Amino acid sequence: MRKFNKIRAAHGLPRLHSSRALARSADYHSSDMLRGNFFAHPSSNGDSMLKRVTTFRRARRVGEVLAWIPTTSGRGQAGRVVRMWMASAPHRASLLTASFTRVGVARRRGTFAGQTATVFTADFSSAR
């Protein structure tokens, strides 16, 4: 989360506050993707990202960014993923959405696409 707030501060945006509810939502989704061997915003049961996230935390607006990387070591993964998100216009837009005030981040390691991988999910929300 420190990396997010450093980036947001550089763009004149308010800081994000950690949310346990959003972290549970993100963890649920990372686990679901590994268990189901898929990579997408909708859940394996067909629920939309909006429905899933608002089940954990009600909000006027929600967003999500996802990433997966082959796992070779745990060092530097978070920084690498944040750089990937900032290099992608849609992901960058989510990280820099001014109305988002809360974030929950999850990282799960497992087998994905036939290899050991780490899946990252960050769920964002506005005030209720």
A tleap script that builds the chain and sets N, CA, C and O, in Angstrom:
source leaprc.protein.ff14SB
mol = sequence {
  NMET ARG LYS PHE ASN LYS ILE ARG ALA ALA
  HIE GLY LEU PRO ARG LEU HIE SER SER ARG
  ALA LEU ALA ARG SER ALA ASP TYR HIE SER
  SER ASP MET LEU ARG GLY ASN PHE PHE ALA
  HIE PRO SER SER ASN GLY ASP SER MET LEU
  LYS ARG VAL THR THR PHE ARG ARG ALA ARG
  ARG VAL GLY GLU VAL LEU ALA TRP ILE PRO
  THR THR SER GLY ARG GLY GLN ALA GLY ARG
  VAL VAL ARG MET TRP MET ALA SER ALA PRO
  HIE ARG ALA SER LEU LEU THR ALA SER PHE
  THR ARG VAL GLY VAL ALA ARG ARG ARG GLY
  THR PHE ALA GLY GLN THR ALA THR VAL PHE
  THR ALA ASP PHE SER SER ALA CARG
}
set mol.1.N position { 0.822 -1.188 0.000 }
set mol.1.CA position { 0.000 0.000 0.000 }
set mol.1.C position { 0.872 1.261 0.000 }
set mol.1.O position { 0.481 2.294 -0.543 }
set mol.2.N position { 2.048 1.166 0.610 }
set mol.2.CA position { 2.942 2.333 0.602 }
set mol.2.C position { 3.287 2.756 -0.821 }
set mol.2.O position { 3.375 3.946 -1.125 }
set mol.3.N position { 3.483 1.758 -1.692 }
set mol.3.CA position { 3.820 2.068 -3.085 }
set mol.3.C position { 2.664 2.816 -3.760 }
set mol.3.O position { 2.885 3.776 -4.498 }
set mol.4.N position { 1.437 2.368 -3.500 }
set mol.4.CA position { 0.265 3.058 -4.061 }
set mol.4.C position { 0.225 4.505 -3.580 }
set mol.4.O position { 0.034 5.422 -4.379 }
set mol.5.N position { 0.402 4.711 -2.286 }
set mol.5.CA position { 0.282 6.055 -1.731 }
set mol.5.C position { 1.404 6.974 -2.192 }
set mol.5.O position { 1.190 8.177 -2.344 }
set mol.6.N position { 2.579 6.438 -2.415 }
set mol.6.CA position { 3.679 7.242 -2.947 }
set mol.6.C position { 3.334 7.724 -4.362 }
set mol.6.O position { 3.551 8.887 -4.701 }
set mol.7.N position { 2.801 6.825 -5.170 }
set mol.7.CA position { 2.407 7.174 -6.533 }
set mol.7.C position { 1.270 8.200 -6.512 }
set mol.7.O position { 1.309 9.190 -7.242 }
set mol.8.N position { 0.265 7.959 -5.677 }
set mol.8.CA position { -0.876 8.874 -5.598 }
set mol.8.C position { -0.432 10.258 -5.121 }
set mol.8.O position { -0.906 11.268 -5.641 }
set mol.9.N position { 0.462 10.317 -4.150 }
set mol.9.CA position { 0.963 11.605 -3.657 }
set mol.9.C position { 1.674 12.367 -4.772 }
set mol.9.O position { 1.537 13.585 -4.881 }
set mol.10.N position { 2.431 11.649 -5.595 }
set mol.10.CA position { 3.138 12.290 -6.712 }
set mol.10.C position { 2.172 12.880 -7.732 }
set mol.10.O position { 2.542 13.764 -8.506 }
set mol.11.N position { 0.927 12.387 -7.733 }
set mol.11.CA position { -0.102 12.897 -8.647 }
set mol.11.C position { -1.112 13.801 -7.940 }
set mol.11.O position { -2.162 14.122 -8.497 }
set mol.12.N position { -0.790 14.203 -6.719 }
set mol.12.CA position { -1.656 15.120 -5.975 }
set mol.12.C position { -2.963 14.501 -5.508 }
set mol.12.O position { -3.947 15.212 -5.306 }
set mol.13.N position { -2.984 13.185 -5.335 }
set mol.13.CA position { -4.209 12.485 -4.942 }
set mol.13.C position { -4.167 12.112 -3.458 }
set mol.13.O position { -3.093 11.952 -2.879 }
set mol.14.N position { -5.347 11.977 -2.854 }
set mol.14.CA position { -5.381 11.576 -1.447 }
set mol.14.C position { -4.866 10.155 -1.272 }
set mol.14.O position { -4.903 9.345 -2.198 }
set mol.15.N position { -4.388 9.873 -0.072 }
set mol.15.CA position { -3.856 8.541 0.213 }
set mol.15.C position { -4.982 7.531 0.336 }
set mol.15.O position { -6.130 7.880 0.615 }
set mol.16.N position { -4.632 6.282 0.125 }
set mol.16.CA position { -5.564 5.175 0.311 }
set mol.16.C position { -5.404 4.631 1.725 }
set mol.16.O position { -4.299 4.601 2.265 }
set mol.17.N position { -6.504 4.206 2.314 }
set mol.17.CA position { -6.495 3.595 3.638 }
set mol.17.C position { -6.729 2.104 3.478 }
set mol.17.O position { -7.507 1.667 2.629 }
set mol.18.N position { -6.055 1.344 4.294 }
set mol.18.CA position { -6.185 -0.102 4.254 }
set mol.18.C position { -7.570 -0.527 4.731 }
set mol.18.O position { -8.107 0.024 5.692 }
set mol.19.N position { -8.132 -1.506 4.048 }
set mol.19.CA position { -9.445 -2.036 4.398 }
set mol.19.C position { -9.355 -3.544 4.538 }
set mol.19.O position { -9.017 -4.245 3.584 }
set mol.20.N position { -9.660 -4.044 5.731 }
set mol.20.CA position { -9.656 -5.493 5.936 }
set mol.20.C position { -10.712 -6.168 5.070 }
set mol.20.O position { -10.487 -7.254 4.536 }
set mol.21.N position { -11.866 -5.518 4.935 }
set mol.21.CA position { -12.937 -6.101 4.116 }
set mol.21.C position { -12.490 -6.238 2.661 }
set mol.21.O position { -12.730 -7.269 2.033 }
set mol.22.N position { -11.848 -5.211 2.129 }
set mol.22.CA position { -11.366 -5.280 0.749 }
set mol.22.C position { -10.216 -6.284 0.624 }
set mol.22.O position { -10.085 -6.945 -0.406 }
set mol.23.N position { -9.395 -6.401 1.647 }
set mol.23.CA position { -8.321 -7.399 1.614 }
set mol.23.C position { -8.915 -8.804 1.580 }
set mol.23.O position { -8.383 -9.682 0.901 }
set mol.24.N position { -10.007 -9.026 2.302 }
set mol.24.CA position { -10.670 -10.338 2.253 }
set mol.24.C position { -11.246 -10.590 0.867 }
set mol.24.O position { -11.157 -11.703 0.350 }
set mol.25.N position { -11.838 -9.560 0.262 }
set mol.25.CA position { -12.368 -9.690 -1.093 }
set mol.25.C position { -11.252 -10.048 -2.076 }
set mol.25.O position { -11.405 -10.943 -2.907 }
set mol.26.N position { -10.132 -9.336 -1.968 }
set mol.26.CA position { -8.997 -9.574 -2.859 }
set mol.26.C position { -8.421 -10.971 -2.652 }
set mol.26.O position { -8.097 -11.661 -3.619 }
set mol.27.N position { -8.294 -11.388 -1.395 }
set mol.27.CA position { -7.759 -12.713 -1.105 }
set mol.27.C position { -8.686 -13.809 -1.626 }
set mol.27.O position { -8.233 -14.803 -2.193 }
set mol.28.N position { -9.974 -13.617 -1.428 }
set mol.28.CA position { -10.963 -14.574 -1.936 }
set mol.28.C position { -10.794 -14.743 -3.448 }
set mol.28.O position { -10.820 -15.860 -3.964 }
set mol.29.N position { -10.621 -13.622 -4.147 }
set mol.29.CA position { -10.528 -13.700 -5.603 }
set mol.29.C position { -9.206 -14.320 -6.061 }
set mol.29.O position { -9.191 -15.123 -6.994 }
set mol.30.N position { -8.110 -13.956 -5.420 }
set mol.30.CA position { -6.825 -14.576 -5.779 }
set mol.30.C position { -6.883 -16.082 -5.580 }
set mol.30.O position { -6.415 -16.842 -6.429 }
set mol.31.N position { -7.453 -16.516 -4.465 }
set mol.31.CA position { -7.597 -17.959 -4.196 }
set mol.31.C position { -8.503 -18.618 -5.225 }
set mol.31.O position { -8.205 -19.707 -5.715 }
set mol.32.N position { -9.605 -17.960 -5.552 }
set mol.32.CA position { -10.560 -18.485 -6.530 }
set mol.32.C position { -9.895 -18.672 -7.895 }
set mol.32.O position { -10.097 -19.693 -8.552 }
set mol.33.N position { -9.106 -17.688 -8.316 }
set mol.33.CA position { -8.439 -17.788 -9.618 }
set mol.33.C position { -7.437 -18.938 -9.637 }
set mol.33.O position { -7.355 -19.669 -10.624 }
set mol.34.N position { -6.675 -19.106 -8.558 }
set mol.34.CA position { -5.720 -20.219 -8.515 }
set mol.34.C position { -6.446 -21.556 -8.491 }
set mol.34.O position { -6.079 -22.481 -9.215 }
set mol.35.N position { -7.462 -21.653 -7.669 }
set mol.35.CA position { -8.214 -22.907 -7.546 }
set mol.35.C position { -8.871 -23.277 -8.875 }
set mol.35.O position { -8.891 -24.448 -9.254 }
set mol.36.N position { -9.408 -22.284 -9.580 }
set mol.36.CA position { -10.109 -22.532 -10.841 }
set mol.36.C position { -9.235 -22.430 -12.076 }
set mol.36.O position { -9.704 -22.665 -13.190 }
set mol.37.N position { -7.956 -22.078 -11.890 }
set mol.37.CA position { -7.015 -21.922 -12.994 }
set mol.37.C position { -7.563 -20.991 -14.070 }
set mol.37.O position { -7.595 -21.335 -15.251 }
set mol.38.N position { -7.999 -19.789 -13.633 }
set mol.38.CA position { -8.465 -18.761 -14.569 }
set mol.38.C position { -7.912 -17.415 -14.119 }
set mol.38.O position { -7.434 -17.266 -12.994 }
set mol.39.N position { -7.986 -16.450 -15.009 }
set mol.39.CA position { -7.498 -15.109 -14.701 }
set mol.39.C position { -8.469 -14.110 -15.305 }
set mol.39.O position { -8.426 -13.843 -16.506 }
set mol.40.N position { -9.349 -13.555 -14.470 }
set mol.40.CA position { -10.380 -12.633 -14.944 }
set mol.40.C position { -11.000 -11.925 -13.744 }
set mol.40.O position { -10.846 -12.365 -12.605 }
set mol.41.N position { -11.697 -10.834 -14.009 }
set mol.41.CA position { -12.362 -10.099 -12.929 }
set mol.41.C position { -13.605 -10.802 -12.405 }
set mol.41.O position { -13.818 -10.788 -11.192 }
set mol.42.N position { -14.441 -11.417 -13.237 }
set mol.42.CA position { -15.586 -12.150 -12.679 }
set mol.42.C position { -15.110 -13.369 -11.878 }
set mol.42.O position { -14.064 -13.948 -12.169 }
set mol.43.N position { -15.883 -13.738 -10.884 }
set mol.43.CA position { -15.569 -14.909 -10.058 }
set mol.43.C position { -15.884 -16.195 -10.817 }
set mol.43.O position { -16.560 -16.170 -11.846 }
set mol.44.N position { -15.395 -17.304 -10.305 }
set mol.44.CA position { -15.615 -18.593 -10.965 }
set mol.44.C position { -17.093 -18.965 -11.015 }
set mol.44.O position { -17.505 -19.735 -11.882 }
set mol.45.N position { -17.898 -18.427 -10.097 }
set mol.45.CA position { -19.332 -18.732 -10.093 }
set mol.45.C position { -20.126 -17.794 -11.006 }
set mol.45.O position { -21.354 -17.869 -11.060 }
set mol.46.N position { -19.422 -16.909 -11.723 }
set mol.46.CA position { -20.080 -15.994 -12.648 }
set mol.46.C position { -20.415 -14.632 -12.064 }
set mol.46.O position { -20.840 -13.735 -12.794 }
set mol.47.N position { -20.230 -14.460 -10.746 }
set mol.47.CA position { -20.497 -13.150 -10.143 }
set mol.47.C position { -19.542 -12.109 -10.709 }
set mol.47.O position { -18.362 -12.384 -10.928 }
set mol.48.N position { -20.060 -10.922 -10.942 }
set mol.48.CA position { -19.228 -9.826 -11.433 }
set mol.48.C position { -18.286 -9.353 -10.334 }
set mol.48.O position { -18.503 -9.632 -9.155 }
set mol.49.N position { -17.252 -8.642 -10.725 }
set mol.49.CA position { -16.333 -8.045 -9.762 }
set mol.49.C position { -17.112 -7.112 -8.837 }
set mol.49.O position { -16.883 -7.110 -7.628 }
set mol.50.N position { -18.024 -6.326 -9.390 }
set mol.50.CA position { -18.819 -5.397 -8.578 }
set mol.50.C position { -19.585 -6.144 -7.491 }
set mol.50.O position { -19.554 -5.749 -6.325 }
set mol.51.N position { -20.265 -7.214 -7.865 }
set mol.51.CA position { -21.048 -7.974 -6.890 }
set mol.51.C position { -20.148 -8.576 -5.816 }
set mol.51.O position { -20.462 -8.520 -4.627 }
set mol.52.N position { -19.024 -9.154 -6.247 }
set mol.52.CA position { -18.112 -9.776 -5.274 }
set mol.52.C position { -17.563 -8.746 -4.294 }
set mol.52.O position { -17.629 -8.949 -3.082 }
set mol.53.N position { -17.024 -7.650 -4.804 }
set mol.53.CA position { -16.392 -6.667 -3.922 }
set mol.53.C position { -17.412 -6.040 -2.978 }
set mol.53.O position { -17.132 -5.875 -1.790 }
set mol.54.N position { -18.589 -5.690 -3.490 }
set mol.54.CA position { -19.587 -5.044 -2.630 }
set mol.54.C position { -20.219 -6.022 -1.642 }
set mol.54.O position { -20.875 -5.594 -0.691 }
set mol.55.N position { -20.035 -7.317 -1.848 }
set mol.55.CA position { -20.444 -8.289 -0.833 }
set mol.55.C position { -19.569 -8.136 0.413 }
set mol.55.O position { -20.033 -8.336 1.535 }
set mol.56.N position { -18.315 -7.783 0.204 }
set mol.56.CA position { -17.377 -7.613 1.310 }
set mol.56.C position { -17.409 -6.201 1.888 }
set mol.56.O position { -17.250 -6.025 3.096 }
set mol.57.N position { -17.616 -5.182 1.029 }
set mol.57.CA position { -17.643 -3.794 1.496 }
set mol.57.C position { -18.541 -2.975 0.586 }
set mol.57.O position { -18.308 -2.884 -0.619 }
set mol.58.N position { -19.556 -2.389 1.168 }
set mol.58.CA position { -20.452 -1.541 0.378 }
set mol.58.C position { -19.757 -0.237 0.032 }
set mol.58.O position { -19.032 0.336 0.846 }
set mol.59.N position { -19.992 0.221 -1.195 }
set mol.59.CA position { -19.369 1.455 -1.659 }
set mol.59.C position { -20.120 1.959 -2.877 }
set mol.59.O position { -20.802 1.197 -3.563 }
set mol.60.N position { -19.986 3.242 -3.135 }
set mol.60.CA position { -20.590 3.826 -4.340 }
set mol.60.C position { -19.835 3.402 -5.589 }
set mol.60.O position { -20.420 3.227 -6.658 }
set mol.61.N position { -18.513 3.239 -5.435 }
set mol.61.CA position { -17.673 2.926 -6.589 }
set mol.61.C position { -16.591 1.935 -6.168 }
set mol.61.O position { -15.993 2.072 -5.100 }
set mol.62.N position { -16.348 0.946 -7.009 }
set mol.62.CA position { -15.285 -0.027 -6.728 }
set mol.62.C position { -14.442 -0.234 -7.985 }
set mol.62.O position { -14.871 0.056 -9.102 }
set mol.63.N position { -13.258 -0.734 -7.772 }
set mol.63.CA position { -12.364 -1.058 -8.880 }
set mol.63.C position { -11.444 -2.192 -8.475 }
set mol.63.O position { -11.368 -2.565 -7.305 }
set mol.64.N position { -10.752 -2.730 -9.455 }
set mol.64.CA position { -9.881 -3.866 -9.179 }
set mol.64.C position { -8.780 -3.917 -10.220 }
set mol.64.O position { -8.991 -3.613 -11.394 }
set mol.65.N position { -7.606 -4.307 -9.766 }
set mol.65.CA position { -6.500 -4.606 -10.675 }
set mol.65.C position { -5.973 -5.993 -10.319 }
set mol.65.O position { -5.920 -6.375 -9.150 }
set mol.66.N position { -5.589 -6.733 -11.347 }
set mol.66.CA position { -5.095 -8.095 -11.196 }
set mol.66.C position { -3.737 -8.234 -11.869 }
set mol.66.O position { -3.417 -7.512 -12.813 }
set mol.67.N position { -2.958 -9.162 -11.375 }
set mol.67.CA position { -1.691 -9.503 -12.034 }
set mol.67.C position { -1.295 -10.905 -11.602 }
set mol.67.O position { -1.666 -11.378 -10.528 }
set mol.68.N position { -0.536 -11.551 -12.466 }
set mol.68.CA position { 0.106 -12.803 -12.070 }
set mol.68.C position { 1.487 -12.824 -12.689 }
set mol.68.O position { 1.709 -12.346 -13.801 }
set mol.69.N position { 2.411 -13.398 -11.924 }
set mol.69.CA position { 3.783 -13.513 -12.416 }
set mol.69.C position { 4.305 -14.900 -12.053 }
set mol.69.O position { 3.958 -15.442 -11.003 }
set mol.70.N position { 5.139 -15.476 -12.921 }
set mol.70.CA position { 5.784 -16.737 -12.546 }
set mol.70.C position { 6.608 -16.498 -11.287 }
set mol.70.O position { 7.275 -15.471 -11.163 }
set mol.71.N position { 6.563 -17.430 -10.368 }
set mol.71.CA position { 7.248 -17.251 -9.101 }
set mol.71.C position { 8.633 -17.877 -9.162 }
set mol.71.O position { 8.782 -19.086 -9.337 }
set mol.72.N position { 9.630 -17.034 -9.015 }
set mol.72.CA position { 10.999 -17.519 -8.912 }
set mol.72.C position { 11.532 -17.204 -7.523 }
set mol.72.O position { 12.276 -17.997 -6.944 }
set mol.73.N position { 11.157 -16.058 -6.992 }
set mol.73.CA position { 11.498 -15.701 -5.611 }
set mol.73.C position { 10.488 -14.655 -5.153 }
set mol.73.O position { 9.784 -14.061 -5.969 }
set mol.74.N position { 10.425 -14.438 -3.875 }
set mol.74.CA position { 9.476 -13.470 -3.330 }
set mol.74.C position { 9.996 -12.050 -3.326 }
set mol.74.O position { 9.232 -11.114 -3.093 }
set mol.75.N position { 11.266 -11.874 -3.575 }
set mol.75.CA position { 11.869 -10.545 -3.471 }
set mol.75.C position { 11.510 -9.677 -4.671 }
set mol.75.O position { 11.683 -10.079 -5.822 }
set mol.76.N position { 11.008 -8.483 -4.385 }
set mol.76.CA position { 10.727 -7.506 -5.429 }
set mol.76.C position { 9.449 -7.719 -6.205 }
set mol.76.O position { 9.183 -6.990 -7.161 }
set mol.77.N position { 8.649 -8.700 -5.817 }
set mol.77.CA position { 7.421 -8.974 -6.570 }
set mol.77.C position { 6.450 -7.804 -6.528 }
set mol.77.O position { 5.913 -7.413 -7.564 }
set mol.78.N position { 6.216 -7.244 -5.356 }
set mol.78.CA position { 5.229 -6.172 -5.222 }
set mol.78.C position { 5.621 -4.973 -6.093 }
set mol.78.O position { 4.780 -4.424 -6.805 }
set mol.79.N position { 6.864 -4.575 -6.039 }
set mol.79.CA position { 7.320 -3.454 -6.859 }
set mol.79.C position { 7.180 -3.732 -8.339 }
set mol.79.O position { 6.793 -2.857 -9.114 }
set mol.80.N position { 7.497 -4.953 -8.726 }
set mol.80.CA position { 7.368 -5.346 -10.141 }
set mol.80.C position { 5.921 -5.261 -10.595 }
set mol.80.O position { 5.638 -4.754 -11.680 }
set mol.81.N position { 5.004 -5.753 -9.774 }
set mol.81.CA position { 3.591 -5.745 -10.141 }
set mol.81.C position { 3.060 -4.317 -10.203 }
set mol.81.O position { 2.316 -3.986 -11.126 }
set mol.82.N position { 3.419 -3.468 -9.253 }
set mol.82.CA position { 2.959 -2.071 -9.285 }
set mol.82.C position { 3.492 -1.372 -10.541 }
set mol.82.O position { 2.772 -0.594 -11.167 }
set mol.83.N position { 4.730 -1.641 -10.905 }
set mol.83.CA position { 5.275 -1.061 -12.150 }
set mol.83.C position { 4.497 -1.545 -13.369 }
set mol.83.O position { 4.243 -0.771 -14.292 }
set mol.84.N position { 4.117 -2.829 -13.376 }
set mol.84.CA position { 3.315 -3.367 -14.489 }
set mol.84.C position { 1.968 -2.646 -14.560 }
set mol.84.O position { 1.526 -2.253 -15.640 }
set mol.85.N position { 1.322 -2.474 -13.411 }
set mol.85.CA position { 0.025 -1.793 -13.387 }
set mol.85.C position { 0.147 -0.347 -13.860 }
set mol.85.O position { -0.713 0.139 -14.594 }
set mol.86.N position { 1.194 0.334 -13.450 }
set mol.86.CA position { 1.363 1.738 -13.848 }
set mol.86.C position { 1.700 1.865 -15.334 }
set mol.86.O position { 1.468 2.920 -15.925 }
set mol.87.N position { 2.236 0.826 -15.938 }
set mol.87.CA position { 2.566 0.856 -17.366 }
set mol.87.C position { 1.362 0.527 -18.245 }
set mol.87.O position { 1.446 0.625 -19.469 }
set mol.88.N position { 0.261 0.144 -17.644 }
set mol.88.CA position { -0.963 -0.219 -18.371 }
set mol.88.C position { -2.018 0.861 -18.134 }
set mol.88.O position { -2.385 1.124 -16.989 }
set mol.89.N position { -2.502 1.481 -19.196 }
set mol.89.CA position { -3.442 2.597 -19.053 }
set mol.89.C position { -4.674 2.269 -18.199 }
set mol.89.O position { -4.998 3.054 -17.308 }
set mol.90.N position { -5.371 1.155 -18.424 }
set mol.90.CA position { -6.556 0.887 -17.595 }
set mol.90.C position { -6.217 0.641 -16.119 }
set mol.90.O position { -6.956 1.065 -15.231 }
set mol.91.N position { -5.102 -0.044 -15.864 }
set mol.91.CA position { -4.700 -0.308 -14.479 }
set mol.91.C position { -4.242 0.980 -13.804 }
set mol.91.O position { -4.565 1.238 -12.644 }
set mol.92.N position { -3.495 1.773 -14.537 }
set mol.92.CA position { -3.028 3.068 -14.018 }
set mol.92.C position { -4.220 3.944 -13.646 }
set mol.92.O position { -4.207 4.613 -12.612 }
set mol.93.N position { -5.251 3.937 -14.493 }
set mol.93.CA position { -6.449 4.738 -14.217 }
set mol.93.C position { -7.102 4.302 -12.908 }
set mol.93.O position { -7.571 5.143 -12.141 }
set mol.94.N position { -7.137 3.007 -12.649 }
set mol.94.CA position { -7.711 2.532 -11.383 }
set mol.94.C position { -6.891 3.003 -10.190 }
set mol.94.O position { -7.451 3.486 -9.206 }
set mol.95.N position { -5.579 2.870 -10.268 }
set mol.95.CA position { -4.722 3.284 -9.169 }
set mol.95.C position { -4.796 4.785 -8.920 }
set mol.95.O position { -4.591 5.244 -7.796 }
set mol.96.N position { -5.089 5.548 -9.968 }
set mol.96.CA position { -5.115 7.006 -9.846 }
set mol.96.C position { -6.540 7.582 -9.807 }
set mol.96.O position { -6.724 8.774 -10.054 }
set mol.97.N position { -7.533 6.766 -9.505 }
set mol.97.CA position { -8.898 7.256 -9.384 }
set mol.97.C position { -9.032 8.014 -8.066 }
set mol.97.O position { -8.886 7.437 -6.989 }
set mol.98.N position { -9.309 9.300 -8.164 }
set mol.98.CA position { -9.339 10.166 -6.979 }
set mol.98.C position { -10.412 9.761 -5.975 }
set mol.98.O position { -10.229 9.946 -4.771 }
set mol.99.N position { -11.518 9.218 -6.446 }
set mol.99.CA position { -12.609 8.872 -5.526 }
set mol.99.C position { -12.352 7.597 -4.721 }
set mol.99.O position { -13.082 7.320 -3.769 }
set mol.100.N position { -11.346 6.830 -5.078 }
set mol.100.CA position { -11.025 5.655 -4.281 }
set mol.100.C position { -10.300 6.095 -3.011 }
set mol.100.O position { -9.314 6.830 -3.069 }
set mol.101.N position { -10.797 5.639 -1.875 }
set mol.101.CA position { -10.215 6.009 -0.590 }
set mol.101.C position { -9.735 4.801 0.212 }
set mol.101.O position { -9.010 4.958 1.195 }
set mol.102.N position { -10.130 3.611 -0.197 }
set mol.102.CA position { -9.791 2.378 0.520 }
set mol.102.C position { -9.198 1.367 -0.461 }
set mol.102.O position { -9.509 1.381 -1.652 }
set mol.103.N position { -8.336 0.489 0.066 }
set mol.103.CA position { -7.746 -0.562 -0.757 }
set mol.103.C position { -7.498 -1.797 0.101 }
set mol.103.O position { -7.203 -1.703 1.292 }
set mol.104.N position { -7.625 -2.939 -0.530 }
set mol.104.CA position { -7.241 -4.209 0.066 }
set mol.104.C position { -6.449 -4.981 -0.961 }
set mol.104.O position { -6.857 -5.081 -2.118 }
set mol.105.N position { -5.333 -5.519 -0.556 }
set mol.105.CA position { -4.435 -6.196 -1.488 }
set mol.105.C position { -4.203 -7.626 -1.012 }
set mol.105.O position { -4.070 -7.881 0.184 }
set mol.106.N position { -4.155 -8.551 -1.964 }
set mol.106.CA position { -3.862 -9.944 -1.649 }
set mol.106.C position { -2.853 -10.495 -2.630 }
set mol.106.O position { -2.790 -10.100 -3.794 }
set mol.107.N position { -2.068 -11.422 -2.117 }
set mol.107.CA position { -1.075 -12.116 -2.933 }
set mol.107.C position { -1.134 -13.576 -2.542 }
set mol.107.O position { -0.981 -13.923 -1.371 }
set mol.108.N position { -1.356 -14.431 -3.529 }
set mol.108.CA position { -1.433 -15.873 -3.296 }
set mol.108.C position { -0.501 -16.595 -4.249 }
set mol.108.O position { -0.411 -16.251 -5.427 }
set mol.109.N position { 0.181 -17.582 -3.739 }
set mol.109.CA position { 1.089 -18.386 -4.549 }
set mol.109.C position { 0.476 -19.766 -4.760 }
set mol.109.O position { -0.111 -20.345 -3.847 }
set mol.110.N position { 0.621 -20.277 -5.971 }
set mol.110.CA position { 0.089 -21.594 -6.276 }
set mol.110.C position { 0.455 -21.983 -7.693 }
set mol.110.O position { 1.381 -21.429 -8.285 }
set mol.111.N position { -0.275 -22.936 -8.225 }
set mol.111.CA position { -0.053 -23.374 -9.600 }
set mol.111.C position { -1.065 -22.688 -10.497 }
set mol.111.O position { -2.271 -22.752 -10.260 }
set mol.112.N position { -0.562 -22.037 -11.522 }
set mol.112.CA position { -1.411 -21.352 -12.489 }
set mol.112.C position { -0.808 -21.550 -13.867 }
set mol.112.O position { 0.393 -21.361 -14.061 }
set mol.113.N position { -1.639 -21.930 -14.820 }
set mol.113.CA position { -1.194 -22.148 -16.198 }
set mol.113.C position { -0.011 -23.116 -16.246 }
set mol.113.O position { 0.908 -22.953 -17.049 }
set mol.114.N position { -0.049 -24.123 -15.372 }
set mol.114.CA position { 0.971 -25.166 -15.392 }
set mol.114.C position { 2.300 -24.800 -14.774 }
set mol.114.O position { 3.275 -25.534 -14.934 }
set mol.115.N position { 2.362 -23.675 -14.065 }
set mol.115.CA position { 3.616 -23.278 -13.445 }
set mol.115.C position { 3.363 -22.665 -12.075 }
set mol.115.O position { 2.246 -22.248 -11.770 }
set mol.116.N position { 4.385 -22.614 -11.267 }
set mol.116.CA position { 4.269 -21.945 -9.980 }
set mol.116.C position { 4.180 -20.447 -10.245 }
set mol.116.O position { 5.017 -19.869 -10.939 }
set mol.117.N position { 3.152 -19.839 -9.680 }
set mol.117.CA position { 2.906 -18.428 -9.951 }
set mol.117.C position { 2.399 -17.735 -8.692 }
set mol.117.O position { 1.935 -18.372 -7.746 }
set mol.118.N position { 2.503 -16.421 -8.712 }
set mol.118.CA position { 1.919 -15.591 -7.669 }
set mol.118.C position { 0.857 -14.726 -8.317 }
set mol.118.O position { 1.109 -14.047 -9.313 }
set mol.119.N position { -0.340 -14.761 -7.735 }
set mol.119.CA position { -1.478 -13.986 -8.241 }
set mol.119.C position { -1.727 -12.842 -7.273 }
set mol.119.O position { -1.791 -13.039 -6.059 }
set mol.120.N position { -1.867 -11.642 -7.827 }
set mol.120.CA position { -2.115 -10.437 -7.040 }
set mol.120.C position { -3.485 -9.876 -7.383 }
set mol.120.O position { -3.862 -9.835 -8.554 }
set mol.121.N position { -4.229 -9.446 -6.384 }
set mol.121.CA position { -5.485 -8.743 -6.568 }
set mol.121.C position { -5.474 -7.533 -5.649 }
set mol.121.O position { -5.141 -7.649 -4.470 }
set mol.122.N position { -5.836 -6.373 -6.182 }
set mol.122.CA position { -6.026 -5.169 -5.364 }
set mol.122.C position { -7.452 -4.674 -5.640 }
set mol.122.O position { -7.815 -4.379 -6.778 }
set mol.123.N position { -8.244 -4.591 -4.572 }
set mol.123.CA position { -9.609 -4.093 -4.676 }
set mol.123.C position { -9.683 -2.705 -4.050 }
set mol.123.O position { -9.160 -2.471 -2.961 }
set mol.124.N position { -10.338 -1.796 -4.753 }
set mol.124.CA position { -10.457 -0.401 -4.324 }
set mol.124.C position { -11.921 -0.051 -4.105 }
set mol.124.O position { -12.814 -0.645 -4.710 }
set mol.125.N position { -12.152 0.923 -3.228 }
set mol.125.CA position { -13.523 1.430 -3.073 }
set mol.125.C position { -13.498 2.892 -2.688 }
set mol.125.O position { -12.517 3.419 -2.162 }
set mol.126.N position { -14.628 3.525 -2.975 }
set mol.126.CA position { -14.865 4.895 -2.545 }
set mol.126.C position { -15.465 4.842 -1.142 }
set mol.126.O position { -15.643 3.770 -0.562 }
set mol.127.N position { -15.770 6.018 -0.618 }
set mol.127.CA position { -16.514 6.070 0.641 }
set mol.127.C position { -17.872 5.454 0.399 }
set mol.127.O position { -18.330 5.370 -0.741 }
set mol.128.N position { -18.509 5.029 1.453 }
set mol.128.CA position { -19.794 4.348 1.316 }
set mol.128.C position { -20.839 5.228 0.755 }
set mol.128.O position { -21.979 4.798 0.579 }
savepdb mol mol.pdb
quit
